[in-house]
Amino acid sequence: MLQDFRCGKCNRLLARIGEFSQIQIKCSRCAALNHMKTERLQPSPQSESSSAPVRASSIRS
């Protein structure tokens, strides 16, 4: 199942992702550098029933 990968600063959809260990994408809208690791995609006990999109942490470059 693919999950939305959104910019942590402006919430723009950057990618739809499946399995990976790390991903880093620069947002073309706000130029924020977004980085995510696999453990952030593991559903927490509270969010197992929700299908909310994943938001990245952003680092302004």
VEXDREN-2710 file (C-alpha; in Angstrom, 1 decimal):
% VEXDREN-2710
k/r/px/py/pz
1/MET/0.0/0.0/0.0
2/LEU/1.4/3.4/-0.9
3/GLN/1.3/6.3/1.5
4/ASP/1.3/10.0/0.7
5/PHE/4.7/11.8/1.5
6/ARG/4.0/15.5/2.2
7/CYS/6.2/18.4/2.8
8/GLY/6.6/19.2/6.5
9/LYS/6.5/22.9/5.9
10/CYS/3.9/23.6/3.2
11/ASN/2.1/20.2/3.1
12/ARG/2.6/19.7/-0.7
13/LEU/2.3/16.1/-1.9
14/LEU/5.9/15.2/-2.8
15/ALA/5.5/11.5/-3.5
16/ARG/3.5/8.3/-2.9
17/ILE/5.8/5.8/-1.3
18/GLY/5.8/2.1/-0.5
19/GLU/8.8/0.3/1.2
20/PHE/12.1/2.1/1.7
21/SER/14.7/2.6/4.4
22/GLN/15.3/6.4/4.0
23/ILE/14.0/9.1/1.6
24/GLN/15.0/12.7/1.2
25/ILE/13.2/15.1/-1.2
26/LYS/13.5/18.8/-1.7
27/CYS/10.1/20.5/-2.1
28/SER/9.9/22.4/-5.4
29/ARG/7.3/24.8/-3.9
30/CYS/9.0/26.0/-0.7
31/ALA/12.6/24.6/-1.1
32/ALA/12.4/22.7/2.3
33/LEU/14.5/19.5/2.5
34/ASN/12.2/16.7/3.7
35/HIS/13.8/13.6/5.2
36/MET/12.0/10.4/6.5
37/LYS/13.2/7.1/7.8
38/THR/11.3/3.8/7.8
39/GLU/10.5/3.8/11.5
40/ARG/8.4/7.0/11.0
41/LEU/6.1/5.0/8.7
42/GLN/5.3/2.3/11.2
43/PRO/1.7/2.9/12.4
44/SER/1.4/3.9/16.0
45/PRO/-1.3/2.1/18.1
46/GLN/-3.4/5.3/18.0
47/SER/-3.3/5.7/14.2
48/GLU/-3.7/2.1/13.0
49/SER/-7.3/2.7/12.1
50/SER/-6.7/6.0/10.4
51/SER/-5.3/6.4/6.9
52/ALA/-4.0/9.9/7.4
53/PRO/-1.1/11.0/5.1
54/VAL/2.5/10.9/6.4
55/ARG/4.1/14.3/6.9
56/ALA/7.8/14.7/6.7
57/SER/10.1/16.6/8.9
58/SER/11.4/19.5/7.0
59/ILE/14.9/21.2/7.1
60/ARG/15.2/24.5/5.3
61/SER/18.2/24.5/3.0
END
